[in-house]
Amino acid sequence: MTRHSDILKMTSVIASAYVSRNHVSLTEVPGVIARIHAALIAVAARRARGPVQCQPSEAQIAASVKRNRIISFIDGKPYKSLKWQLAAHGLTPDQYRARFGLPQTYPMVAPTYDRSLARDEDGPARRPTP
C-alpha cells in the first residue's frame, strides 16, 4: 500500500497544480485539499485489494466461442487454442473455467481447429475402394 507520506506529497502536488490553474477562493482551498486527499486514499485502498474479477455474462460466454477462434477472458485476444495462454498464467482448464464461471463444457480449442486436428489424426483422405 502507498505510505501516508506519499499520499500527502501527491495531495500537495495535485492541490498546488489545481489552485495555480483554477480560480479558487481562500475559503475553498481546505475543501479542495480534503477532496483530493480522500480521493487518493480511496485509490490506494482499491489498489491494495487487487484487481476485481468480474464474471462474464452468458451472452459474452457464447460470443467468445467463434468458428475458428476462442476469445480469451484473460486478455481478450483470439486464440485457436488456449493451451499456451493458460500455461503462461499458471492455470489448468478447470481453474480457468472456475475463475470465470464458465460451464464444464466450455471448449479450450476453437471448433474448426479441433476438427482439423481430428482429421490429421485419421491420416490423409482416401477414396473408398469400389
VMD Tcl script that draws the C-alpha trace (Angstrom):
set ca {
  {0.00 0.00 0.00}
  {1.10 3.55 -0.57}
  {2.57 5.18 2.51}
  {0.72 8.06 4.11}
  {3.65 10.43 3.47}
  {3.45 9.60 -0.26}
  {-0.25 10.40 -0.26}
  {0.42 13.72 1.46}
  {3.09 14.61 -1.13}
  {0.77 13.69 -4.01}
  {-2.03 15.70 -2.40}
  {0.14 18.80 -2.15}
  {1.37 18.48 -5.75}
  {-2.13 17.98 -7.16}
  {-3.65 20.72 -4.99}
  {-0.98 23.26 -5.93}
  {-1.39 22.46 -9.63}
  {-5.17 22.77 -9.35}
  {-5.06 26.06 -7.44}
  {-2.48 27.54 -9.84}
  {-4.66 26.83 -12.88}
  {-8.15 27.46 -11.46}
  {-9.74 30.36 -9.64}
  {-10.21 29.14 -6.07}
  {-11.07 31.41 -3.16}
  {-9.06 31.17 0.03}
  {-12.01 29.63 1.90}
  {-12.37 26.84 -0.70}
  {-8.74 25.67 -0.53}
  {-9.12 23.39 2.55}
  {-12.11 21.66 0.92}
  {-10.17 21.12 -2.31}
  {-7.26 19.63 -0.38}
  {-9.59 17.37 1.64}
  {-11.34 16.06 -1.50}
  {-8.03 15.36 -3.25}
  {-6.66 13.59 -0.17}
  {-9.81 11.47 0.20}
  {-9.70 10.51 -3.48}
  {-6.06 9.43 -3.25}
  {-6.76 7.35 -0.14}
  {-9.67 5.65 -1.94}
  {-7.46 4.85 -4.94}
  {-4.72 3.45 -2.68}
  {-7.28 1.27 -0.86}
  {-8.59 -0.12 -4.17}
  {-5.05 -0.90 -5.32}
  {-4.35 -2.75 -2.07}
  {-7.33 -5.05 -2.63}
  {-6.06 -6.05 -6.06}
  {-7.86 -6.31 -9.38}
  {-11.56 -7.07 -9.41}
  {-12.57 -10.19 -11.34}
  {-15.95 -9.86 -12.98}
  {-17.80 -12.87 -14.28}
  {-18.78 -12.80 -17.97}
  {-22.46 -12.98 -18.84}
  {-23.96 -15.92 -20.72}
  {-24.04 -13.79 -23.88}
  {-20.33 -12.97 -23.51}
  {-19.53 -16.64 -22.97}
  {-21.46 -17.63 -26.10}
  {-19.87 -14.81 -28.13}
  {-16.36 -15.83 -27.04}
  {-16.52 -19.10 -29.00}
  {-16.24 -18.37 -32.70}
  {-15.94 -20.80 -35.59}
  {-12.16 -20.54 -35.93}
  {-11.10 -18.90 -32.64}
  {-11.83 -18.57 -28.94}
  {-11.65 -15.17 -27.26}
  {-9.67 -15.38 -24.02}
  {-11.24 -13.90 -20.89}
  {-7.75 -13.20 -19.53}
  {-6.60 -10.72 -22.17}
  {-9.47 -10.51 -24.68}
  {-7.35 -11.78 -27.59}
  {-8.42 -14.51 -30.04}
  {-6.68 -17.91 -29.99}
  {-7.11 -21.22 -31.81}
  {-6.21 -22.99 -28.58}
  {-5.99 -21.64 -25.04}
  {-3.40 -24.24 -24.01}
  {-0.32 -21.99 -24.13}
  {-2.03 -18.97 -22.67}
  {-3.37 -20.94 -19.71}
  {0.09 -22.39 -19.10}
  {1.63 -18.91 -19.21}
  {-0.77 -17.81 -16.46}
  {-0.34 -21.00 -14.43}
  {-3.91 -22.19 -14.94}
  {-5.41 -25.54 -15.83}
  {-8.56 -25.66 -17.98}
  {-10.65 -26.41 -14.87}
  {-9.12 -23.47 -12.97}
  {-9.79 -21.18 -15.96}
  {-13.41 -22.31 -16.11}
  {-13.84 -21.81 -12.35}
  {-12.14 -18.40 -12.36}
  {-14.52 -17.00 -14.97}
  {-17.63 -19.02 -14.08}
  {-17.63 -20.99 -17.32}
  {-19.55 -24.25 -17.78}
  {-17.61 -27.54 -17.72}
  {-18.45 -27.98 -21.42}
  {-16.67 -24.73 -22.39}
  {-14.10 -25.61 -25.09}
  {-10.39 -24.84 -24.83}
  {-9.90 -25.21 -28.61}
  {-11.72 -23.47 -31.47}
  {-14.28 -25.77 -33.14}
  {-12.72 -25.79 -36.65}
  {-9.20 -26.20 -35.24}
  {-10.40 -29.17 -33.20}
  {-11.87 -30.82 -36.32}
  {-8.68 -30.23 -38.31}
  {-6.66 -31.94 -35.57}
  {-9.03 -34.91 -35.65}
  {-8.77 -35.10 -39.45}
  {-4.95 -35.09 -39.26}
  {-5.03 -37.99 -36.79}
  {-7.08 -40.08 -39.24}
  {-4.47 -39.62 -41.93}
  {-4.93 -38.34 -45.47}
  {-8.35 -38.58 -47.07}
  {-8.70 -41.60 -49.38}
  {-11.25 -42.60 -51.89}
  {-13.25 -45.62 -50.96}
  {-12.39 -48.69 -52.98}
  {-15.19 -49.88 -55.29}
}
mol new
graphics top color blue
foreach p $ca { graphics top sphere $p radius 0.5 }
foreach p [lrange $ca 0 end-1] q [lrange $ca 1 end] { graphics top cylinder $p $q radius 0.2 }
display resetview
